[in-house]
Amino acid sequence: MAHPYHHVLSSVKKWGGSVDDCKALRHHAEGIFMAETIFGPTITLSTGHMIPTRWVGEQHVREDLGFIPSFADWVKAIRPEPWMGRSGRTEVLVDAYCATPVLEAR
């Protein structure tokens, strides 16, 4: 499913509630865990019905990807771009007040 709205409609069809009940997060196992951490172990729908947050996250990711990847699998699939590794020259300076090395990017 390409559009988030279609995920929401699918969740409403499967779990009940309304479009306003649904939220989106990251598409891997740790993202689903994060949803539980943020929204709690259960979500109460507008109908008063409680469902496990994990079920909604797992259904959403399975619909999108066909399986639930780990965070490591997700990161391995990211194609590095040149700007991701770009950094300026780093020099070590000494803070005159406490003689503590301070890193400064230029």
N, CA, C and O atoms as a Tinker XYZ file with bonds, in Angstrom:
   424  protein
     1  N      0.845000   -1.180000    0.000000    73     2
     2  CA     0.000000    0.000000    0.000000    64     1     3
     3  C      0.882000    1.232000    0.000000    63     2     4     5
     4  O      1.780000    1.359000    0.831000    81     3
     5  N      0.631000    2.127000   -0.918000    73     3     6
     6  CA     1.515000    3.263000   -1.081000    64     5     7
     7  C      1.146000    4.449000   -0.204000    63     6     8     9
     8  O      2.037000    5.134000    0.300000    81     7
     9  N     -0.111000    4.705000   -0.012000    73     7    10
    10  CA    -0.513000    5.916000    0.689000    64     9    11
    11  C     -0.904000    5.594000    2.133000    63    10    12    13
    12  O     -1.618000    4.620000    2.371000    81    11
    13  N     -0.447000    6.401000    3.105000    73    11    14
    14  CA    -0.771000    6.140000    4.507000    64    13    15
    15  C     -2.279000    6.029000    4.772000    63    14    16    17
    16  O     -2.703000    5.273000    5.646000    81    15
    17  N     -3.070000    6.773000    4.026000    73    15    18
    18  CA    -4.521000    6.728000    4.230000    64    17    19
    19  C     -5.065000    5.310000    4.008000    63    18    20    21
    20  O     -5.985000    4.880000    4.704000    81    19
    21  N     -4.490000    4.584000    3.030000    73    19    22
    22  CA    -4.948000    3.220000    2.779000    64    21    23
    23  C     -4.586000    2.285000    3.939000    63    22    24    25
    24  O     -5.324000    1.344000    4.231000    81    23
    25  N     -3.458000    2.543000    4.595000    73    23    26
    26  CA    -3.117000    1.776000    5.795000    64    25    27
    27  C     -4.167000    2.012000    6.869000    63    26    28    29
    28  O     -4.617000    1.082000    7.538000    81    27
    29  N     -4.545000    3.265000    7.020000    73    27    30
    30  CA    -5.528000    3.616000    8.035000    64    29    31
    31  C     -6.859000    2.908000    7.751000    63    30    32    33
    32  O     -7.467000    2.334000    8.654000    81    31
    33  N     -7.299000    2.953000    6.509000    73    31    34
    34  CA    -8.560000    2.284000    6.154000    64    33    35
    35  C     -8.484000    0.789000    6.437000    63    34    36    37
    36  O     -9.451000    0.194000    6.912000    81    35
    37  N     -7.332000    0.182000    6.145000    73    35    38
    38  CA    -7.146000   -1.238000    6.404000    64    37    39
    39  C     -7.201000   -1.533000    7.902000    63    38    40    41
    40  O     -7.814000   -2.512000    8.326000    81    39
    41  N     -6.551000   -0.674000    8.705000    73    39    42
    42  CA    -6.570000   -0.858000   10.160000    64    41    43
    43  C     -7.981000   -0.712000   10.709000    63    42    44    45
    44  O     -8.402000   -1.486000   11.569000    81    43
    45  N     -8.710000    0.278000   10.213000    73    43    46
    46  CA   -10.093000    0.485000   10.659000    64    45    47
    47  C    -10.945000   -0.730000   10.303000    63    46    48    49
    48  O    -11.769000   -1.171000   11.105000    81    47
    49  N    -10.750000   -1.264000    9.118000    73    47    50
    50  CA   -11.510000   -2.440000    8.691000    64    49    51
    51  C    -11.209000   -3.645000    9.586000    63    50    52    53
    52  O    -12.110000   -4.395000    9.962000    81    51
    53  N     -9.914000   -3.817000    9.922000    73    51    54
    54  CA    -9.522000   -4.991000   10.710000    64    53    55
    55  C     -9.833000   -4.828000   12.196000    63    54    56    57
    56  O    -10.337000   -5.761000   12.821000    81    55
    57  N     -9.540000   -3.655000   12.775000    73    55    58
    58  CA    -9.625000   -3.474000   14.213000    64    57    59
    59  C    -10.847000   -2.676000   14.664000    63    58    60    61
    60  O    -11.224000   -2.733000   15.835000    81    59
    61  N    -11.466000   -1.935000   13.749000    73    59    62
    62  CA   -12.585000   -1.071000   14.127000    64    61    63
    63  C    -12.090000    0.322000   14.452000    63    62    64    65
    64  O    -10.927000    0.641000   14.205000    81    63
    65  N    -12.944000    1.142000   14.994000    73    63    66
    66  CA   -12.569000    2.511000   15.312000    64    65    67
    67  C    -12.761000    3.419000   14.114000    63    66    68    69
    68  O    -13.565000    3.133000   13.228000    81    67
    69  N    -12.010000    4.524000   14.092000    73    67    70
    70  CA   -12.141000    5.475000   12.993000    64    69    71
    71  C    -10.766000    5.874000   12.478000    63    70    72    73
    72  O     -9.746000    5.558000   13.089000    81    71
    73  N    -10.751000    6.567000   11.354000    73    71    74
    74  CA    -9.507000    7.021000   10.730000    64    73    75
    75  C     -8.693000    7.867000   11.704000    63    74    76    77
    76  O     -7.464000    7.812000   11.684000    81    75
    77  N     -9.356000    8.648000   12.554000    73    75    78
    78  CA    -8.649000    9.524000   13.497000    64    77    79
    79  C     -7.898000    8.775000   14.586000    63    78    80    81
    80  O     -7.066000    9.368000   15.273000    81    79
    81  N     -8.174000    7.477000   14.762000    73    79    82
    82  CA    -7.505000    6.693000   15.803000    64    81    83
    83  C     -6.093000    6.273000   15.419000    63    82    84    85
    84  O     -5.298000    5.931000   16.295000    81    83
    85  N     -5.764000    6.291000   14.133000    73    83    86
    86  CA    -4.534000    5.654000   13.643000    64    85    87
    87  C     -3.342000    6.603000   13.611000    63    86    88    89
    88  O     -3.483000    7.790000   13.317000    81    87
    89  N     -2.162000    6.059000   13.920000    73    87    90
    90  CA    -0.912000    6.816000   13.945000    64    89    91
    91  C      0.144000    6.035000   13.151000    63    90    92    93
    92  O      0.010000    4.825000   12.969000    81    91
    93  N      1.191000    6.724000   12.680000    73    91    94
    94  CA     2.243000    6.052000   11.897000    64    93    95
    95  C      3.604000    6.233000   12.565000    63    94    96    97
    96  O      3.859000    7.267000   13.181000    81    95
    97  N      4.481000    5.228000   12.445000    73    95    98
    98  CA     5.851000    5.313000   12.966000    64    97    99
    99  C      6.803000    4.619000   12.008000    63    98   100   101
   100  O      6.588000    4.624000   10.795000    81    99
   101  N      7.852000    4.025000   12.552000    73    99   102
   102  CA     8.910000    3.416000   11.745000    64   101   103
   103  C      8.545000    2.006000   11.310000    63   102   104   105
   104  O      7.802000    1.308000   11.999000    81   103
   105  N      9.067000    1.596000   10.172000    73   103   106
   106  CA     8.704000    0.328000    9.561000    64   105   107
   107  C      9.725000   -0.782000    9.841000    63   106   108   109
   108  O     10.297000   -1.344000    8.906000    81   107
   109  N      9.956000   -1.098000   11.115000    73   107   110
   110  CA    10.807000   -2.220000   11.518000    64   109   111
   111  C     10.417000   -2.631000   12.931000    63   110   112   113
   112  O      9.622000   -1.953000   13.581000    81   111
   113  N     10.974000   -3.740000   13.406000    73   111   114
   114  CA    10.587000   -4.280000   14.707000    64   113   115
   115  C     10.776000   -3.270000   15.834000    63   114   116   117
   116  O      9.921000   -3.158000   16.713000    81   115
   117  N     11.880000   -2.539000   15.817000    73   115   118
   118  CA    12.129000   -1.570000   16.874000    64   117   119
   119  C     11.164000   -0.391000   16.781000    63   118   120   121
   120  O     10.824000    0.210000   17.799000    81   119
   121  N     10.718000   -0.054000   15.560000    73   119   122
   122  CA     9.713000    0.995000   15.392000    64   121   123
   123  C      8.386000    0.591000   16.016000    63   122   124   125
   124  O      7.681000    1.419000   16.594000    81   123
   125  N      8.053000   -0.686000   15.896000    73   123   126
   126  CA     6.827000   -1.197000   16.518000    64   125   127
   127  C      6.960000   -1.145000   18.039000    63   126   128   129
   128  O      6.018000   -0.773000   18.739000    81   127
   129  N      8.132000   -1.520000   18.541000    73   127   130
   130  CA     8.388000   -1.421000   19.986000    64   129   131
   131  C      8.269000    0.037000   20.441000    63   130   132   133
   132  O      7.719000    0.314000   21.507000    81   131
   133  N      8.786000    0.968000   19.627000    73   131   134
   134  CA     8.705000    2.378000   19.956000    64   133   135
   135  C      7.240000    2.837000   20.028000    63   134   136   137
   136  O      6.877000    3.637000   20.891000    81   135
   137  N      6.416000    2.331000   19.126000    73   135   138
   138  CA     4.986000    2.675000   19.152000    64   137   139
   139  C      4.372000    2.241000   20.477000    63   138   140   141
   140  O      3.582000    2.977000   21.067000    81   139
   141  N      4.732000    1.045000   20.947000    73   139   142
   142  CA     4.238000    0.587000   22.254000    64   141   143
   143  C      4.712000    1.495000   23.377000    63   142   144   145
   144  O      3.959000    1.801000   24.302000    81   143
   145  N      5.963000    1.921000   23.289000    73   143   146
   146  CA     6.530000    2.792000   24.318000    64   145   147
   147  C      5.820000    4.139000   24.351000    63   146   148   149
   148  O      5.530000    4.665000   25.425000    81   147
   149  N      5.541000    4.697000   23.178000    73   147   150
   150  CA     4.916000    6.017000   23.092000    64   149   151
   151  C      3.421000    5.960000   23.395000    63   150   152   153
   152  O      2.908000    6.769000   24.168000    81   151
   153  N      2.720000    4.996000   22.779000    73   151   154
   154  CA     1.257000    4.965000   22.886000    64   153   155
   155  C      0.737000    4.021000   23.959000    63   154   156   157
   156  O     -0.460000    4.004000   24.245000    81   155
   157  N      1.644000    3.223000   24.563000    73   155   158
   158  CA     1.228000    2.270000   25.580000    64   157   159
   159  C      0.976000    0.902000   24.977000    63   158   160   161
   160  O      0.953000    0.755000   23.755000    81   159
   161  N      0.786000   -0.100000   25.822000    73   159   162
   162  CA     0.619000   -1.468000   25.334000    64   161   163
   163  C     -0.695000   -1.692000   24.580000    63   162   164   165
   164  O     -0.799000   -2.621000   23.779000    81   163
   165  N     -1.690000   -0.852000   24.831000    73   163   166
   166  CA    -2.959000   -0.971000   24.116000    64   165   167
   167  C     -3.394000    0.402000   23.614000    63   166   168   169
   168  O     -2.996000    1.440000   24.143000    81   167
   169  N     -4.222000    0.369000   22.576000    73   167   170
   170  CA    -4.824000    1.585000   22.028000    64   169   171
   171  C     -6.327000    1.434000   22.215000    63   170   172   173
   172  O     -6.902000    0.401000   21.875000    81   171
   173  N     -6.955000    2.466000   22.755000    73   171   174
   174  CA    -8.408000    2.464000   22.895000    64   173   175
   175  C     -8.998000    3.189000   21.698000    63   174   176   177
   176  O     -8.730000    4.369000   21.472000    81   175
   177  N     -9.802000    2.468000   20.940000    73   175   178
   178  CA   -10.426000    3.044000   19.756000    64   177   179
   179  C    -11.593000    3.940000   20.151000    63   178   180   181
   180  O    -12.032000    3.935000   21.301000    81   179
   181  N    -12.083000    4.698000   19.197000    73   179   182
   182  CA   -13.208000    5.598000   19.459000    64   181   183
   183  C    -14.458000    4.831000   19.875000    63   182   184   185
   184  O    -15.377000    5.407000   20.457000    81   183
   185  N    -14.493000    3.530000   19.577000    73   183   186
   186  CA   -15.626000    2.678000   19.960000    64   185   187
   187  C    -15.509000    2.183000   21.397000    63   186   188   189
   188  O    -16.437000    1.568000   21.923000    81   187
   189  N    -14.352000    2.456000   22.041000    73   187   190
   190  CA   -14.103000    1.968000   23.387000    64   189   191
   191  C    -13.394000    0.624000   23.400000    63   190   192   193
   192  O    -12.968000    0.165000   24.460000    81   191
   193  N    -13.260000   -0.014000   22.252000    73   191   194
   194  CA   -12.584000   -1.307000   22.130000    64   193   195
   195  C    -11.077000   -1.102000   22.273000    63   194   196   197
   196  O    -10.511000   -0.204000   21.651000    81   195
   197  N    -10.420000   -1.940000   23.099000    73   195   198
   198  CA    -8.972000   -1.848000   23.288000    64   197   199
   199  C     -8.286000   -2.952000   22.483000    63   198   200   201
   200  O     -8.706000   -4.109000   22.506000    81   199
   201  N     -7.210000   -2.567000   21.764000    73   199   202
   202  CA    -6.420000   -3.543000   21.016000    64   201   203
   203  C     -4.946000   -3.332000   21.322000    63   202   204   205
   204  O     -4.539000   -2.210000   21.625000    81   203
   205  N     -4.131000   -4.389000   21.251000    73   203   206
   206  CA    -2.695000   -4.229000   21.485000    64   205   207
   207  C     -2.060000   -3.328000   20.420000    63   206   208   209
   208  O     -2.290000   -3.510000   19.224000    81   207
   209  N     -1.276000   -2.376000   20.856000    73   207   210
   210  CA    -0.572000   -1.465000   19.949000    64   209   211
   211  C      0.306000   -2.254000   18.986000    63   210   212   213
   212  O      0.399000   -1.927000   17.803000    81   211
   213  N      0.951000   -3.301000   19.509000    73   211   214
   214  CA     1.844000   -4.118000   18.685000    64   213   215
   215  C      1.104000   -4.719000   17.492000    63   214   216   217
   216  O      1.660000   -4.788000   16.396000    81   215
   217  N     -0.129000   -5.151000   17.688000    73   215   218
   218  CA    -0.889000   -5.750000   16.590000    64   217   219
   219  C     -1.068000   -4.762000   15.442000    63   218   220   221
   220  O     -0.920000   -5.115000   14.272000    81   219
   221  N     -1.387000   -3.531000   15.793000    73   219   222
   222  CA    -1.602000   -2.512000   14.762000    64   221   223
   223  C     -0.296000   -2.237000   14.019000    63   222   224   225
   224  O     -0.280000   -2.162000   12.790000    81   223
   225  N      0.806000   -2.087000   14.771000    73   223   226
   226  CA     2.104000   -1.833000   14.151000    64   225   227
   227  C      2.549000   -2.979000   13.256000    63   226   228   229
   228  O      3.038000   -2.760000   12.148000    81   227
   229  N      2.375000   -4.205000   13.745000    73   227   230
   230  CA     2.773000   -5.372000   12.951000    64   229   231
   231  C      1.947000   -5.478000   11.676000    63   230   232   233
   232  O      2.495000   -5.759000   10.610000    81   231
   233  N      0.642000   -5.258000   11.768000    73   231   234
   234  CA    -0.218000   -5.320000   10.591000    64   233   235
   235  C      0.206000   -4.275000    9.569000    63   234   236   237
   236  O      0.284000   -4.557000    8.373000    81   235
   237  N      0.477000   -3.069000   10.048000    73   235   238
   238  CA     0.852000   -1.962000    9.158000    64   237   239
   239  C      2.150000   -2.281000    8.404000    63   238   240   241
   240  O      2.226000   -2.108000    7.188000    81   239
   241  N      3.160000   -2.745000    9.130000    73   239   242
   242  CA     4.453000   -3.034000    8.505000    64   241   243
   243  C      4.344000   -4.223000    7.554000    63   242   244   245
   244  O      4.926000   -4.202000    6.469000    81   243
   245  N      3.602000   -5.262000    7.951000    73   243   246
   246  CA     3.428000   -6.420000    7.061000    64   245   247
   247  C      2.732000   -6.023000    5.763000    63   246   248   249
   248  O      3.106000   -6.493000    4.689000    81   247
   249  N      1.721000   -5.157000    5.858000    73   247   250
   250  CA     1.035000   -4.707000    4.642000    64   249   251
   251  C      1.983000   -3.939000    3.732000    63   250   252   253
   252  O      1.925000   -4.059000    2.508000    81   251
   253  N      2.850000   -3.152000    4.345000    73   251   254
   254  CA     3.760000   -2.317000    3.562000    64   253   255
   255  C      4.913000   -3.114000    2.961000    63   254   256   257
   256  O      5.258000   -2.929000    1.794000    81   255
   257  N      5.517000   -4.010000    3.767000    73   255   258
   258  CA     6.744000   -4.683000    3.351000    64   257   259
   259  C      6.607000   -6.184000    3.122000    63   258   260   261
   260  O      7.476000   -6.787000    2.492000    81   259
   261  N      5.550000   -6.789000    3.613000    73   259   262
   262  CA     5.374000   -8.229000    3.483000    64   261   263
   263  C      5.976000   -9.016000    4.632000    63   262   264   265
   264  O      5.708000  -10.210000    4.764000    81   263
   265  N      6.784000   -8.373000    5.468000    73   263   266
   266  CA     7.394000   -8.989000    6.651000    64   265   267
   267  C      7.825000   -7.865000    7.579000    63   266   268   269
   268  O      7.738000   -6.689000    7.225000    81   267
   269  N      8.292000   -8.231000    8.768000    73   267   270
   270  CA     8.750000   -7.228000    9.724000    64   269   271
   271  C     10.269000   -7.340000    9.843000    63   270   272   273
   272  O     10.773000   -8.272000   10.469000    81   271
   273  N     11.002000   -6.395000    9.247000    73   271   274
   274  CA    12.463000   -6.443000    9.337000    64   273   275
   275  C     12.950000   -5.950000   10.698000    63   274   276   277
   276  O     12.247000   -5.226000   11.402000    81   275
   277  N     14.158000   -6.356000   11.048000    73   275   278
   278  CA    14.798000   -5.793000   12.229000    64   277   279
   279  C     15.330000   -4.410000   11.858000    63   278   280   281
   280  O     15.379000   -4.058000   10.679000    81   279
   281  N     15.723000   -3.638000   12.848000    73   279   282
   282  CA    16.314000   -2.340000   12.562000    64   281   283
   283  C     17.592000   -2.521000   11.738000    63   282   284   285
   284  O     17.857000   -1.743000   10.820000    81   283
   285  N     18.386000   -3.553000   12.068000    73   283   286
   286  CA    19.630000   -3.806000   11.323000    64   285   287
   287  C     19.341000   -4.092000    9.851000    63   286   288   289
   288  O     20.049000   -3.599000    8.972000    81   287
   289  N     18.296000   -4.894000    9.576000    73   287   290
   290  CA    17.910000   -5.164000    8.188000    64   289   291
   291  C     17.503000   -3.880000    7.481000    63   290   292   293
   292  O     17.860000   -3.660000    6.324000    81   291
   293  N     16.756000   -3.036000    8.179000    73   291   294
   294  CA    16.270000   -1.774000    7.613000    64   293   295
   295  C     17.442000   -0.864000    7.256000    63   294   296   297
   296  O     17.479000   -0.286000    6.170000    81   295
   297  N     18.394000   -0.743000    8.172000    73   295   298
   298  CA    19.543000    0.145000    7.945000    64   297   299
   299  C     20.431000   -0.384000    6.821000    63   298   300   301
   300  O     20.950000    0.403000    6.029000    81   299
   301  N     20.616000   -1.705000    6.738000    73   299   302
   302  CA    21.444000   -2.278000    5.673000    64   301   303
   303  C     20.879000   -1.967000    4.288000    63   302   304   305
   304  O     21.619000   -1.925000    3.306000    81   303
   305  N     19.567000   -1.749000    4.214000    73   303   306
   306  CA    18.928000   -1.501000    2.930000    64   305   307
   307  C     18.981000   -0.025000    2.508000    63   306   308   309
   308  O     18.582000    0.312000    1.393000    81   307
   309  N     19.466000    0.842000    3.381000    73   307   310
   310  CA    19.551000    2.262000    3.041000    64   309   311
   311  C     20.741000    2.484000    2.116000    63   310   312   313
   312  O     21.863000    2.091000    2.435000    81   311
   313  N     20.498000    3.109000    0.983000    73   311   314
   314  CA    21.572000    3.405000    0.034000    64   313   315
   315  C     22.286000    4.677000    0.496000    63   314   316   317
   316  O     21.676000    5.744000    0.547000    81   315
   317  N     23.573000    4.569000    0.832000    73   315   318
   318  CA    24.301000    5.759000    1.281000    64   317   319
   319  C     24.369000    6.827000    0.185000    63   318   320   321
   320  O     24.581000    6.519000   -0.988000    81   319
   321  N     24.191000    8.051000    0.580000    73   319   322
   322  CA    24.308000    9.203000   -0.315000    64   321   323
   323  C     25.588000    9.951000    0.042000    63   322   324   325
   324  O     26.029000    9.885000    1.190000    81   323
   325  N     26.196000   10.658000   -0.903000    73   323   326
   326  CA    27.443000   11.373000   -0.619000    64   325   327
   327  C     27.345000   12.323000    0.573000    63   326   328   329
   328  O     28.296000   12.443000    1.345000    81   327
   329  N     26.214000   12.994000    0.731000    73   327   330
   330  CA    26.089000   13.957000    1.823000    64   329   331
   331  C     26.077000   13.293000    3.195000    63   330   332   333
   332  O     26.319000   13.966000    4.197000    81   331
   333  N     25.800000   11.980000    3.271000    73   331   334
   334  CA    25.729000   11.296000    4.559000    64   333   335
   335  C     27.096000   11.152000    5.219000    63   334   336   337
   336  O     27.180000   11.070000    6.444000    81   335
   337  N     28.158000   11.120000    4.435000    73   335   338
   338  CA    29.491000   10.955000    4.999000    64   337   339
   339  C     30.309000   12.221000    4.997000    63   338   340   341
   340  O     31.471000   12.210000    5.402000    81   339
   341  N     29.721000   13.312000    4.548000    73   339   342
   342  CA    30.446000   14.569000    4.436000    64   341   343
   343  C     30.625000   15.194000    5.822000    63   342   344   345
   344  O     29.678000   15.312000    6.601000    81   343
   345  N     31.825000   15.574000    6.094000    73   343   346
   346  CA    32.079000   16.297000    7.337000    64   345   347
   347  C     33.204000   17.294000    7.095000    63   346   348   349
   348  O     34.032000   17.133000    6.198000    81   347
   349  N     33.202000   18.300000    7.905000    73   347   350
   350  CA    34.264000   19.293000    7.797000    64   349   351
   351  C     35.491000   18.844000    8.552000    63   350   352   353
   352  O     35.472000   17.815000    9.227000    81   351
   353  N     36.544000   19.599000    8.441000    73   351   354
   354  CA    37.769000   19.304000    9.160000    64   353   355
   355  C     37.522000   19.533000   10.648000    63   354   356   357
   356  O     36.917000   20.535000   11.030000    81   355
   357  N     37.976000   18.632000   11.466000    73   355   358
   358  CA    37.799000   18.756000   12.909000    64   357   359
   359  C     39.146000   19.073000   13.537000    63   358   360   361
   360  O     40.133000   18.376000   13.306000    81   359
   361  N     39.173000   20.119000   14.323000    73   359   362
   362  CA    40.399000   20.507000   15.019000    64   361   363
   363  C     40.159000   20.451000   16.518000    63   362   364   365
   364  O     39.056000   20.718000   16.995000    81   363
   365  N     41.186000   20.105000   17.240000    73   363   366
   366  CA    41.086000   20.095000   18.691000    64   365   367
   367  C     41.586000   21.440000   19.190000    63   366   368   369
   368  O     42.722000   21.834000   18.926000    81   367
   369  N     40.721000   22.135000   19.914000    73   367   370
   370  CA    41.078000   23.414000   20.514000    64   369   371
   371  C     41.145000   23.217000   22.018000    63   370   372   373
   372  O     40.558000   22.273000   22.546000    81   371
   373  N     41.835000   24.077000   22.695000    73   371   374
   374  CA    41.906000   23.998000   24.146000    64   373   375
   375  C     41.133000   25.172000   24.713000    63   374   376   377
   376  O     41.401000   26.328000   24.386000    81   375
   377  N     40.167000   24.858000   25.571000    73   375   378
   378  CA    39.377000   25.887000   26.240000    64   377   379
   379  C     40.298000   26.619000   27.208000    63   378   380   381
   380  O     40.865000   26.005000   28.112000    81   379
   381  N     40.448000   27.914000   27.025000    73   379   382
   382  CA    41.385000   28.704000   27.824000    64   381   383
   383  C     41.014000   28.735000   29.299000    63   382   384   385
   384  O     41.882000   28.970000   30.140000    81   383
   385  N     39.757000   28.506000   29.635000    73   383   386
   386  CA    39.326000   28.597000   31.030000    64   385   387
   387  C     39.581000   27.333000   31.829000    63   386   388   389
   388  O     39.831000   27.400000   33.033000    81   387
   389  N     39.522000   26.191000   31.182000    73   387   390
   390  CA    39.695000   24.960000   31.943000    64   389   391
   391  C     40.669000   23.988000   31.294000    63   390   392   393
   392  O     40.801000   22.855000   31.757000    81   391
   393  N     41.345000   24.396000   30.247000    73   391   394
   394  CA    42.329000   23.579000   29.548000    64   393   395
   395  C     41.756000   22.233000   29.110000    63   394   396   397
   396  O     42.467000   21.228000   29.090000    81   395
   397  N     40.472000   22.217000   28.759000    73   395   398
   398  CA    39.810000   21.003000   28.294000    64   397   399
   399  C     39.766000   21.017000   26.768000    63   398   400   401
   400  O     39.359000   22.016000   26.176000    81   399
   401  N     40.183000   19.913000   26.113000    73   399   402
   402  CA    40.078000   19.876000   24.654000    64   401   403
   403  C     38.624000   20.016000   24.199000    63   402   404   405
   404  O     37.723000   19.402000   24.771000    81   403
   405  N     38.410000   20.817000   23.178000    73   403   406
   406  CA    37.087000   21.025000   22.623000    64   405   407
   407  C     37.180000   20.761000   21.134000    63   406   408   409
   408  O     38.049000   21.313000   20.459000    81   407
   409  N     36.274000   19.905000   20.602000    73   407   410
   410  CA    36.269000   19.617000   19.165000    64   409   411
   411  C     35.461000   20.692000   18.451000    63   410   412   413
   412  O     34.382000   21.080000   18.900000    81   411
   413  N     35.994000   21.160000   17.347000    73   411   414
   414  CA    35.292000   22.158000   16.546000    64   413   415
   415  C     35.331000   21.725000   15.091000    63   414   416   417
   416  O     36.406000   21.490000   14.540000    81   415
   417  N     34.167000   21.617000   14.466000    73   415   418
   418  CA    34.102000   21.259000   13.036000    64   417   419
   419  C     34.179000   22.524000   12.209000    63   418   420   421
   420  O     33.558000   23.532000   12.547000    81   419
   421  N     34.942000   22.473000   11.121000    73   419   422
   422  CA    35.035000   23.621000   10.221000    64   421   423
   423  C     34.639000   23.234000    8.839000    63   422   424
   424  O     34.653000   24.070000    7.936000    81   423
